[in-house]
């Protein structure tokens, strides 16, 4: 789709965006791998127009 070779069909059937939450225990620092995953996921989700229409 980004290259313009594909088109979205049936746009009336698209669901509304839903919030996505990451939950971790309070009072503990997240392991480095967890923090890296959260940072990566947040960046990708913010850039994805299917999740963030403002992207």
Residue pairs with C-beta under 8 A, 6 or more apart in sequence:
1 7
1 8
8 14
17 50
17 51
17 52
17 53
20 45
20 51
22 38
22 41
24 30
24 34
30 38
45 51
45 52
46 52
46 55
47 55
48 55
49 55
